[in-house]
Amino acid sequence: MPLETIDRDRADLDSESARVASGIDDLFGGLLVARDDGRETLFAAMRHAAIGGGKRLRPLLTVASARLFGIDRERALRVGAAIEAIHVYSLIHDDLPCMDDDDMRRGKPTVHKAFGEAAAVLAGDSLHALAFEILADPETSEDPFVRSELVLELARASGPGGMAGGQMMDLAAEGRALDLAAITRLQQLKTGALIEYSIEAAGIMAGLPPEARRPYRGYARNIGLAFQIADDLIDHAGDPKCAGKRTGKDAVAGKATFVSVLGPERAEQQARFLVAQAVEHLATHGSEADLLRALARFAIERNH
């Protein structure tokens, strides 16, 4: 690919990433207005976790996918905010002492360190509920069938058959030797299910039947795994200051990762192969898919 094309795609990605991050912060800012009635700590904890920082990969994927079908950007942002609310709630709970016991997240203290464990649990619970409140609101879609399917599929992606199930598998796997197939399955649930929904949500909003959404699910599965491999590489040898969190924790916890099974070089090769496969799933699209192509290529070329 010509260098000028790569530079243009990266500039478009950086620009849209900044716009999406700003849009998500604005949405959360409007939804999480502090109440001085005994709930002020709860809202402060939610704002601490949800506003500012983070890659905003999932809402960015939804907005980029919305380009394929001419979906209104503001409605796509609302769906992206719902997905981000689920993602942030999961981070709050993952960081708790009963799970990963982390002190830093997105370059600042984790919620339980800043506000206490009880507030952290409630902030996570409230963000989980907020996600479905956003999707069920007619402002997201005037079509009740679209809203219903958005809610249904997000519940599937975030529950025991998706993200939460993958997190349980991850906890159960500590100290155990896993093969590549087992790690892949674990990460397809823990990380990949929500990323897959981020893409599929645009197809739901566009009214595509499930079979027509298959290529986009394939794209999402590929970049979801590539993204996780990049995370494993960062945890293996990344700079904690750039990552915004503690690194090296997987090895300390005895967790099997793509890096521990494949080694750093083979893991990076596998990630690049997955990115190439992801781009192939978009072969029927023209320039409207350029942002998704750029997201696939740059998903692994990052330090945080």
C-alpha positions in Angstrom: 0.0 0.0 0.0 1.4 3.4 -0.9 2.8 5.4 2.0 0.6 8.4 1.3 -2.5 6.2 1.5 -1.4 4.8 4.9 -0.7 8.3 6.1 -4.2 9.5 4.9 -5.9 6.5 6.6 -4.0 7.1 9.8 -5.0 10.8 9.8 -8.6 9.9 9.2 -8.4 7.3 12.0 -6.8 9.8 14.5 -9.4 12.4 13.6 -12.4 10.2 13.9 -11.0 8.6 17.1 -10.7 12.0 18.7 -14.3 13.0 17.6 -15.7 9.7 18.9 -13.9 10.1 22.2 -15.2 13.6 22.6 -18.7 12.5 21.6 -18.7 9.7 24.1 -17.5 12.0 26.9 -20.2 14.5 26.1 -22.9 11.8 26.2 -21.7 10.4 29.5 -21.3 14.0 30.8 -25.0 14.6 30.1 -26.2 11.3 31.5 -24.1 11.2 34.6 -25.0 14.5 36.3 -24.2 14.5 40.0 -27.1 14.4 42.5 -26.4 16.0 45.9 -28.8 13.6 47.7 -26.6 10.8 49.0 -25.7 9.5 45.5 -22.9 12.0 44.8 -20.2 9.5 45.4 -21.9 7.0 43.0 -22.1 9.5 40.2 -18.5 10.7 40.8 -17.3 7.1 40.6 -19.2 6.5 37.4 -17.8 9.7 35.8 -14.3 8.9 37.0 -14.5 5.5 35.2 -16.5 6.5 32.1 -15.2 10.0 31.1 -11.7 10.6 29.8 -9.1 8.1 28.8 -9.3 4.8 27.1 -9.1 3.9 23.4 -12.8 4.0 22.8 -12.3 1.2 20.4 -15.8 -0.2 20.6 -17.7 3.0 19.9 -15.2 3.8 17.2 -16.0 0.5 15.6 -19.7 1.1 15.7 -19.3 4.6 14.2 -17.0 3.3 11.5 -19.4 0.4 10.7 -22.3 2.9 10.6 -20.5 4.6 7.6 -21.1 1.4 5.6 -24.8 1.8 5.8 -25.3 5.5 6.0 -26.6 5.4 9.6 -27.0 8.6 11.4 -23.7 9.3 13.3 -25.4 10.5 16.5 -27.5 7.4 16.8 -24.4 5.3 16.2 -22.6 7.2 18.9 -25.5 6.4 21.3 -25.1 2.7 20.6 -21.3 3.1 21.0 -21.9 4.8 24.4 -24.0 1.8 25.5 -21.2 -0.6 24.5 -18.7 1.6 26.3 -20.8 1.6 29.4 -20.7 -2.2 29.5 -17.0 -2.2 28.8 -16.3 0.3 31.6 -18.4 -1.6 34.1 -16.4 -4.7 33.3 -13.1 -2.8 33.9 -14.3 -1.5 37.2 -15.3 -5.0 38.4 -12.1 -6.6 36.9 -9.9 -4.2 38.8 -11.5 -5.2 42.2 -9.4 -7.1 44.7 -11.6 -10.2 44.3 -10.5 -10.4 40.6 -7.4 -8.7 39.1 -6.7 -6.4 42.1 -5.4 -3.5 40.0 -4.4 0.0 41.3 -4.3 1.9 38.0 -6.5 2.1 34.9 -6.3 4.5 32.0 -3.5 6.4 33.7 -5.5 7.1 37.0 -6.4 5.2 40.1 -8.9 2.5 39.7 -12.4 3.2 41.0 -12.1 1.1 44.1 -8.9 2.9 45.0 -10.4 6.3 44.5 -13.9 5.7 45.9 -13.9 2.4 47.8 -15.0 -1.1 46.9 -18.7 -0.6 47.7 -18.9 2.5 45.4 -17.0 0.6 42.7 -19.4 -2.3 42.7 -22.4 0.1 42.5 -20.8 2.2 39.8 -20.2 -0.9 37.7 -23.8 -2.1 38.3 -25.2 1.3 37.4 -23.2 1.6 34.1 -24.4 -1.9 33.2 -28.0 -0.7 33.7 -27.3 2.5 31.8 -26.2 0.6 28.7 -29.6 -1.0 28.3 -31.4 2.3 29.2 -29.6 4.0 26.3 -30.5 1.2 23.8 -34.1 1.1 24.8 -34.6 4.8 24.4 -36.5 5.8 21.2 -33.8 8.4 20.7 -31.4 5.6 19.7 -33.9 4.2 17.1 -37.5 4.9 16.4 -38.0 1.2 15.4 -38.9 -0.8 18.5 -37.8 -4.0 16.8 -34.3 -2.5 16.2 -34.1 -1.4 19.8 -35.2 -4.9 21.0 -32.6 -6.7 18.9 -29.9 -4.2 20.0 -30.8 -5.0 23.7 -31.0 -8.8 23.1 -27.6 -9.0 21.3 -25.8 -6.8 23.8 -27.2 -9.0 26.6 -25.8 -12.1 24.9 -22.4 -10.4 24.2 -22.0 -9.3 27.8 -23.4 -12.2 29.8 -22.3 -15.8 30.5 -22.2 -16.6 26.8 -19.9 -13.6 26.1 -17.7 -11.2 28.1 -18.6 -12.3 31.7 -18.3 -16.0 30.8 -14.9 -15.3 29.3 -13.8 -13.5 32.4 -14.8 -16.5 34.5 -12.9 -18.8 32.2 -9.9 -16.5 32.6 -10.1 -16.6 36.4 -10.5 -20.4 36.4 -7.4 -20.7 34.1 -4.9 -19.0 36.4 -2.0 -21.4 37.0 -3.2 -23.8 34.4 -1.6 -24.7 31.1 -3.9 -23.9 28.2 -3.4 -24.7 24.5 -3.9 -22.2 21.7 -7.5 -23.4 21.0 -8.5 -22.9 24.6 -6.9 -19.4 24.8 -8.6 -18.4 21.6 -12.0 -19.6 22.9 -11.5 -17.7 26.1 -10.6 -14.5 24.4 -13.4 -14.8 21.8 -15.7 -14.5 24.8 -13.9 -12.2 27.2 -12.8 -9.6 24.6 -14.1 -10.6 21.3 -17.9 -10.9 22.0 -18.3 -7.2 22.8 -16.1 -6.2 19.8 -18.2 -8.4 17.6 -21.3 -6.7 18.8 -19.8 -3.3 18.2 -19.7 -4.1 14.5 -22.9 -6.1 14.3 -24.9 -3.3 16.0 -24.6 -1.2 12.9 -26.0 -4.0 10.8 -28.9 -4.3 13.2 -29.6 -0.6 12.9 -29.4 -0.9 9.1 -32.0 -3.7 9.2 -29.7 -6.4 7.8 -30.8 -10.0 8.5 -28.4 -12.2 10.6 -27.0 -14.0 7.5 -26.1 -10.7 5.8 -24.1 -9.7 8.9 -21.8 -12.7 8.7 -18.9 -10.9 6.9 -18.9 -8.2 9.5 -18.9 -10.7 12.3 -15.9 -12.3 10.6 -14.1 -9.0 10.5 -14.8 -8.4 14.2 -13.7 -11.8 15.3 -10.4 -11.3 13.5 -9.6 -7.9 14.9 -10.9 -8.9 18.3 -8.2 -11.7 18.5 -5.6 -9.4 17.0 -6.4 -6.7 19.5 -6.0 -9.3 22.4 -2.7 -10.5 21.1 -1.5 -6.8 21.0 -2.7 -6.5 24.6 -0.8 -9.6 25.6 2.3 -8.2 23.9 1.9 -4.9 25.8 1.5 -6.8 29.1 4.6 -8.9 28.2 7.0 -6.1 27.3 5.1 -2.8 27.3 5.8 0.5 29.2 3.4 0.9 32.1 3.4 4.7 31.6 2.3 4.3 27.9 -0.1 1.5 28.8 -1.7 3.5 31.6 -1.8 0.4 33.8 0.5 -2.2 35.4 2.2 -4.5 32.9 3.7 -8.0 33.5 0.7 -9.0 35.6 -0.3 -12.0 33.4 3.1 -13.7 34.0 2.9 -13.0 37.8 -0.6 -14.4 37.9 0.4 -17.5 35.9 -2.1 -16.8 33.2 -1.7 -18.5 29.8 -1.7 -15.9 27.0 -1.1 -15.8 23.3 2.5 -14.7 24.0 3.2 -17.4 26.6 2.0 -20.1 24.2 3.3 -18.8 20.9 6.2 -16.6 22.0 6.4 -12.8 21.1 7.5 -13.2 17.5 4.9 -15.8 16.5 2.2 -14.0 18.4 2.9 -10.8 16.4 2.9 -12.7 13.2 -0.5 -14.3 14.1 -1.9 -10.8 14.8 -0.8 -9.5 11.5 -2.3 -12.5 9.7 -5.6 -11.9 11.5 -5.6 -8.2 10.5 -5.1 -9.2 6.8 -8.0 -11.6 7.1 -10.2 -8.9 8.7 -9.5 -6.6 5.8 -10.5 -9.3 3.3 -13.9 -9.5 4.9 -14.5 -5.9 3.6 -13.6 -6.6 0.0 -17.1 -5.8 -1.3 -16.9 -2.3 0.1 -15.2 0.8 -1.3 -14.0 3.9 0.4 -16.8 3.8 3.0 -14.9 1.0 4.7 -11.5 2.7 4.8 -11.9 3.6 8.4 -12.6 0.0 9.3 -9.5 -1.1 7.3 -7.4 1.5 9.1 -8.7 0.3 12.4 -7.7 -3.3 11.6 -4.2 -2.3 10.5 -3.5 -0.1 13.5 -5.2 -2.3 16.1 -1.8 -3.9 16.7 0.5 -1.0 16.1 0.0 0.7 19.4 1.6 0.9 22.9 -1.6 1.1 25.0 
